[in-house]
Amino acid sequence: MADIEVYELHDSGEYSKIEDASLDNIESLLKDDDVLLILCPDVRRLYIFQGAEAPVNKKFISSRVAGQIQRERVKNAGMQHKIVAVAQNDEPDEFIESLGLKNVKTETQRLEEKQRQAEEETQKFEELMQQPDYVPEQKAPSENDTVKASSNLARFMEKAGAAMASFGPVTNIGVGVPAASMSDKEKQEILDAVLKEKLPEDANAEREHLILNESLYVNVKKAAKIFDEDVEVESWDEFNAPLKDGFMFIDNRKIRLLIKDKKIKAVEILKPFESGKKDMPFASDTDNSEEYNADDSSGNTPESED
């Protein structure tokens, strides 16, 4: 195997050849804070080795310098090499084999080590979550101890999340899982189930709003013309305008819940009938009954409110 040529990159952007560099001592030249350009004639490669702690400016200009060395090589020896950037601690197997490195971990070894660390962190996290919630009364911890404990728990949570990403969900770790958002089909099914259920007569109220999957639904009436006849179409649509943040009091309203599988699926907000409107059809009726009119068919007008 032909020997290699190694060039050291300086902060100024210039480079110089390391005269005594060879395959025998190349591993000792791969330093954390350095950037080297390694020419390997046998495999036609020009490697840019970037140390993990090397200055950013060196890494930035290394590709330009590698291109310059490439052009000189073609001009002087008529030989072109493929330029390959190599980050320390993420070396490809080709780089390790080409230079005969003995103490650099291969891609498989790094993957196995990462999986092993994730499993260990997951086990530690599970053990932490299995500890009893009740702690006998004792001397209050110092502020430093409290900060340290919070930091440790935060790290456990972060690493457990990484483990879940690598190996799938971690089961039985004692933490709640947020409920998945409803699909449009599920929303419509629940909405239909609520609207087809008439309100009891003794409720003396009409359906004003619905709350479904954290969204507010309002009753929308739209005018339409069918065969030259004006009709009114009623529907329940999601309220898309932004709601004001903060607390909201609901005065003189009734609440009805739809519970299914031991979970609250929908909340109905019912508005009591105003005086003189007890005979008004329920808002949930979907048949062809006429809408309430202040002037009924008998010509009698309900008493006006004071």
NORBEL-V431113 format. One line per field, one symbol per residue. phi: phi as a letter, one per 40 degrees, with the letter a starting at -180 (. if undefined). psi: psi as a letter, one per 20 degrees, with the letter a starting at -180 (. if undefined). Layout:
phi=???
psi=???
This chain:
phi=.ccbbbbcccccgcbacccccaccbcccccbcbbbbbbcbccbfbbcbcbccbcdcccccccccccccccccccccbgbbbccbcbcdgbccddcccccgcbbbccccccccccccccccccccccccccccccbdcacccccccccccccccccdccccccccccbgcccfbgbcbcccccccccdccccccccccccccccfabcbabbbfgbcbbcbbbcabbfgbcbbbbabbcccccccchcbcbcfbbbbbbbafgbccabcbbbdccdgbcccdccccbccccccbdccccgcbdcccc
psi=pqrrppppprhiirqqpohjprhhjhhiinqhkqpqoopnhhjlqnpopoqhjqqhhghgihgghhhghgghghghikpqqppppopqjkpqhgggghikphjpprgghhghgghgghgghgghgghghiqqhppqpappqrhghgggggggghgggghhhhghhhjrqpqljjqqpqqqqqrhggghghgghghioqqqhihlrqpgrqopljqppqppppprooljpprppproqpoiqpqpqaqppoqlqqppqoppkkqohqppoppqqrpjkhjpqqiipjakqqqpphorhiiqpqpqq.
